[in-house]
Amino acid sequence: MNRFPRFEQFDLLPYLGKWLVIASLIAALSGSASAFFLLALDQATHWRETHPWIIWLLPIAGFCVGLIYLRLGKSVDAGNNLIIDEIHDPRKVVPLRMAPLVLGATVVSHLFGASVGREGTAVQMGGALADQFTRIFRLEAEDRRVLLMAGMSAGFASVFGTPLAGAVFGLEVLAVGRMRYDALLPCVLAGIIADQVCLAWGVHHTQYVVGQMVPVAFWSVIAVVAAGILFGIVGMLFSVSTHKLGATVKRYIPYAPLRPLVGGIVIATAVYVLGAYQYIGLGIPEIVRAFQEPSHPWDFLGKMAFTVASLGSGFKGGEVTPLFYIGATLGSALSPILHMPVGLLAAIGFVAVFAGAANTPIATTLMTMELFGAQIGPLAAIGCVAAYLFSGHTGIYHAQRLGQGKHRAHRLLVPPSLRMSELANYHKQAAPQAGVRSNTEESKEDPRPAR
C-alpha cells in the first residue's frame, strides 16, 4: 500500500501542460488567420464602396466560387455544421483546404457585394487549423472533440475581439441546453491567446459607443423583455427563412454553381433598383449609426432580406455580423416606442437577435459586456435570455443538437444525437406513436363510475 496519498492536483499538471501547449498553437494559427482575414476584408470593403459598379459582377463571382467548391470543396461545403458534426460524432479529420477556401470565398463575396458576415469564416478556419493537430499529437476521439471546440473558440474570439464570449461560444453552441465543461480550460486559453495574437498583427476592432445608460428598474426590465421577445422572433424568422430558401434553391437549381449566379443577379438588380447599397457587405457604418440615432423601421427587414438571399443562394460567409446589423437597427427603431436610450437598446439588440438565432444566451451576454462595458450586463442578460426563449427550437446551425428543451412546457425528450434540422421530422414520426400510447392509457383507466 502506498504510504503517501496521491493528490488529484498532481494528476492535473500534465493535463494543464498539454492543453496549454496545444491551445497556444491553435490560438497562434487561428489568431493570425483571423488577422489576415480581417485586413483583407477591410481592403475588399473599401474597394467595393469606392467602385459601386462592381455589384454587377456579383453573379459571375458567385458562379466562380460555386464552381471551385464543386470541384475542390465538396468535403468542406457544410462549413460550421461540419465542425459541429465532427465534435458530436468524430469520424475523420477536417480537410485543411477548408481554411483557404472559405477565406477566399468570403472575401470575394464581400468584394462583389453579397450580404454575409465573417464569424463563419473565422470559426471554420479555427476548426480546420486546430484539427490538423489531431494527427501530429495522435489524439483520441475525446481529445479531438476538445481540440475542435478550442479551434471554434479561438476563431470566434479573435474575429470579434471578445475572448470570453469566444471561449463560451465554443462550449455553448454545440447543443441547446447543455454545455461541456471538460473543454473549458482549452477554450478559455485558446480564446484569450487568439485575441491577443490577432491584436498583435495590428487589427483594430470597431468601437461602439452606447452613451446613456439606465438602471435596472421596473420599466427598463419590462421594456427589455418586450424587445427581447421581438428579437427572438426575428432571430427565428431569419433562421427559418435562410434554411427554407436554401432548400428551395437546391431543389429547383440542382447544379450548385448556378445557385449563386441566379442569386447574384437578383441581389445586384435589387440593390441597383432600390438604391440599397447600405444593406450589402458587413454594414458596419449603419450599425454605428444605429447607436447614435433611431434607425428606420424597415432597415432590419432590408438587411434580413439581402442576407437571406445571399446565404440561401450559396454565397460564403457568416451570419453573425448581419444579425448584429439586424438587431442593432431593430433595437434602435424600438427605442422611441419603448422610451429607452437609443444606444442602449441598439446594443442589446446587437447581441440578442444573435442569441436567439444561435441559441447562445450566455456567450452573447458576455459579448455585450466585453463590447459595451459591464454596466449593461444585467439588462443585456434579460434581453438575450428572452430572445433565446422566444426563438423557439430553431437555429442557424443545422448540426446543433437539442440537449434539452428551452422551457418546462417544451421539455422535449429526443435522442441526444438528433440535429436541430431533424427535429420537425422527428415530431411528425413521434406524433402517431404518442396517440397510440394515449389511447392505450385511456383504455386502462378504471371503468367504474365515480361516487
N, C-alpha and C positions, 0 to 999 in steps of 0.2 A: 504494500500500500504506500502511496506517495505521501511522505510526511509533510510536504509543503503544498498547500492547496493552490490550484492554478486559477488565477483570476481571469474572468471573462475579458477584462480590458486588454490583457496581453494578446489575446487572440484577435482583437480588433486592429492592432498595429499593422500587421501585414495587409489587412483589408484596406485600411486607410492609405497606406503607402501605394498599394496597387492602383486604387482609383484616383489618387492624387496625380499620379503619373499619366494614367490613361485620360482622365478628364482634362488635364493640361494640354495634352497632344490634340485632343478633339477640339478644345477651345482655340488653340493656336490656328488650326486649319479653318475652322468654321468662322472665327472672327476675321481672319484675313480674307476668306472668300466673301463674307458679307461686306467688308470694306470695299473690295474691288467692285462688287455688285452695286453698292450704293453710289460710288463715284461714277460708274458707268451709267447708272440710271439718271444721275443729275445731268450728265452731258447729253444723254438722249432726250430728256425732257426739255432742256434748254434749246436744243436744235429744233425739236418739233414746234415749240412755242414761237420761234423766230421764223419758221417756214411752215405756216399752217396748211399750205397746199399739199403737204406730204400725206395728209389723211386719205387722199385718193389712191395712194399706193398700198393702203392697208389690206385690200383683198389679195394683192399679189404677195405681200409679206406673209399673210396668213396661209396662203397656199404653200409657199416655200417651207414654212415651219411645219405645216401638216405633213408635207412630203418627207421632210427629214425625220420626223418622228415615226412615220410609217416605215421608212427604210432602216432607221438606226435605233429608234427609241420605243419599239413596241413593248419591250420588257419593263420599261420605266414610265409608261404613259399614265399609269394610275396615280403617280405623284405622291402626295401626302398619304393617300389611302394605302399605298403600297407599304410605306413605312409603318403605319399603324397596324396593318395586317401582319407584317413580319414580327412586330413586337408581341402580338397576341398568339401567333402561330408561326414560329420561326421555321423557315424552310431552306432558303438559300440567300447568300449574301447579296445585298442590293448592288447592282452594277454601278461601277464608278462613273460610267458615262451619264448617269442621271444628273450629276452636278453641272458639267459644262452644257449639256443640252437645255436644262431648264433655265440656266443663267442666260444663255444666248437667246432663247425663245422669249423670255420675259423682257429683256432689253429691246428686242425687235418689236414686241407688242407695244411697249411704251413709246418707242421712237416713231411708230407709224400711227398711233392714236387709239389703241384699244383701251378700254376702261378696266384695268386689272390692278392687282396690288403687288406686294413684294414679300409678304410673310411666307407664302407657299414656296417660293423660290429659296429663301433662306433656310427653311425647315428641311426641304428636300436636299439641299447641298449639305447641311449639317448631318443629316441622317446617312446620306451616301458616303460622305467622307469618314464618318465615325465607323461605319460598318466594315471598312477596309481593315480595321484593326482586329476584326474577328479572326482572320487568318494569321495575322502577324503574332498575336498573343495566344492563338489557339483556344479561344474562349468557348465555353459550353453554352447551351441554349439560354439558361437563366442569365448568365453574364452578358450574353449578346442582347437580350432584351434591355438590360440596364444601359448598355452601350448606345443603343439606338435612341433611348429616351434622353440620354445625355446629349446626343447629337441634335435632337429636336430642340432641347432647351438652349443649347449654345446658339443655334441659328436664330431662334426667336429673340433671345436676349440681345444679341449683337445687332440685329437689323433694326430694332426699335429703341435700343439704349435702355432697356428695362430688365436688369439681371434677375431680380427676384421674381417678377412676373414670368420671365422666360423659364426659370427653374421650375416653377409650379405648373406652368403650361405643359411641360413635358410629362408631368405626373397626372394632370387632371384631364387632359384631352382624350385619353385612351378609352375611358368608359364613363358613362353618365352615372354619377352617384358613388363612384369608387375611386380611390387613389392608391398607388403603390408606393409605400414609404421605404421599401428596400432600395429604391433608386434615389432617395432624397439627397444623400451626400454627393454622388456623382453629378446629379442635375444641378445642384446649387453651385458646386465647384465649376462645372462647365459654363453655366450661365454667367457667373461673375467674371471669370477669366476671359471668356469670349468677348464680353462687353468691353473690357479693358484693352484687349488686343485690337478690336475694331477702332476704338478711340485713338489708340497709338498710331494708327495709319492716317490720322488727320481727318477722320469723319466727324461731321457736326450734325447732330440731330436737331430737328425743328423744335423750337421753344414755343409753347403755347401759354398765353397769359390769361388766367381765369378772371382776375380782377376782384370784384366784390364777392365776399363770402357771407353766408348766413348761418346762424347757429342751428343746432338740431332742436326743433320746436314742433308744435302740433302741425302748423300749416306747411312747414318745409318738408316734414315727413309725408303728409298727405299728398303734396304736390309731386314729390319724387316717386312715390308709389304709383300715382296715376300715370306719370310719364314713363316709369319703368314698365308698366303693363303695355303701353303703346310700343315701347322699344322692343319688348319681347315679341309682340305680334308682328312687327316689321321684320325682325330677325327671322321669324318663322316663314313669313312670306318670301323673303329673299332666298332662304334655303330651298323651299319647295319649288319656287319659280325656276331657280337655276337648275335643279335636278330634272324637273319636268321638261324644260326647254332642251336640255342636253339629250334626254332620252328621245324626244320628238325629232330632233335634228338627226340623230343617229338612225332612227327608223326610216326617215324619208331620204336621207343622203348617206348611203352605205359607204361611199368612198371618202375616207377620212380627210384628205387634203381639200376636198370641195367644201367641207363644212365651214372652216374659217374664211374661205373665199366668198361664199354666199353671205356669211355673217359680216364680213368686211364691207361688202357692197351696201348692205342695209345700214350699217353703222355710219359709214362715210356719207351716204346720202342724207341720213337723218341729221348728222352734225352740220352739214352744209345748209340744208333747207331750214333748220331750226336755229342755226347760229349757236349751237350748243357746245362750243369748244370747252366750256367750263366743266363739262361732265366727262371728259376723257382724261386718260392718264391718272396720276395719283390724285390730283385736285388739291394739293396742299394749300395754295393761296386761298381757295374757297373755304377750306377748313379753318384757316387762321381768321378769315373774315367772319366766320360764324361765331367766333368768340368775342367779336367786337360789336356786332350789331345783329338784330334779328334777321334770319335768313328768310327767303321767300318760301311760302308753304309748299311749293312744288319742287324745290331744289332736291330734297331727299328722294322724291319719286324719279326725277330725271337721272340722278346718279344710279339709282337702283336699276332703271330700265337699261341704261347703257352697259352696266356691269353684268347684268343677267344675260344680255345679248352677247357680250364679249366672251364670258366664260362658257355659256351654253353652246356657243358655236365653235368652241375649241381653242380659243386663244389661251396662251400660258401665262400664269402669274398667280397671285394670291387673291384672297377675298377680304382680308382684314382691313387694309387701308381704305378700300371703298366702303366697308362697313363703318369705319371711323368717320368718313365723309357723311354717310347717310345718317348716322347717329348724331353727329355734331350739328348738322343743319336742321334735323328734326327737333333736337333739343333747343336750338336757337329759336326756331319758329314757335315753339311752345312756350317760351319764356314769358312773353307778354300775357298770354292767356292764363298761365298759372301764377303770375305775379312773382316770378323768381328772376334773379340776376341772369342775364343772357350768357355770360361766360361760364357760370356755374352749371346751368342746365346743358349747355353745349358740351362741357367736359364730361358730365355724367352720361349723356347720350353717346358721346365719342366711344366710351367703353361698353356701355350697357347693351347696345344693339349687337355688338360682337359677343358679349357674354351670352345672350340668348341664342345667337346663331351657332356658336361653337360649344355651348354648354360648359363654359368655364368661368363661373362667377368668382371663384377665389383668385385666379390668376388676373382677371380683369380688375378686381378691387385693388390688388397690389399695384397693377399698372397705373391706375388712377393716381395713387399716392406717389409713385415714382415720377410720373409726368407732371402732376399739378400740385404736389405737396400733401403732407399728412393730414392737414386740416379738413380736406374734402373727403377723407376716408369713410366716416360713418354714413354720410348721405350717399356716397358712391356705392357702398356695400348694399344699402337698401335698394338702390336703383338696379344694380347688377343682379341681385337675387330675385327681385320682382320680374325682371326681363327673362331670367333663366327659367323661372316657373311658368311664365305665360307664353314661352316659345314652344311649349308642347314637346312631344318626344320626336323632334326632328333635329336636323343639324346639317352643317355644310360639309361634314366629313362622313362619307358613306360607310367607312370602315369602323367608325366609332361604335363601341359596344354599349348596350344598355345594362349596366351593372345593377341598377336599382331605379324604380320609378321615382319621379320627382316629388311626389307628394302622396299622402295616405290614400286619397281617392283613386289613385292610379298606381298602386303598389303592384307593379306588374311582375308576374312570375314567368320568366323566359329563360331559355338556355344561355349560359354565360358566353357562348361563342356567337350568339346572334348579333349580326350587324344592324345598325340603325336603319339601313336601306331595306332590310328584310323584315322589319317589324310589321308593316302593313299586311304582307302576305301571311305572316305567322298568325295574326289575329283572324284573318279570313279562314284559315285552316282550323284554328282552335275553337272558333265560334260554334260549329255544329257539334263538336265533342262536348263543349260546355252545356249545350242544350240537352244532349242525351243524359249527361250527369244530373242536370237539374230535374229532368223528368223522372229519373230513377229515384232520386232522393224524395220527390213528392209521393211516389208510389209506396215508399217505405214508411210514410208518416202514419201515425195511429189513426185508423179509420173511425174509432169511436167518437161520437159527438161530445162536445164539451158540456159539462154540467152547468 
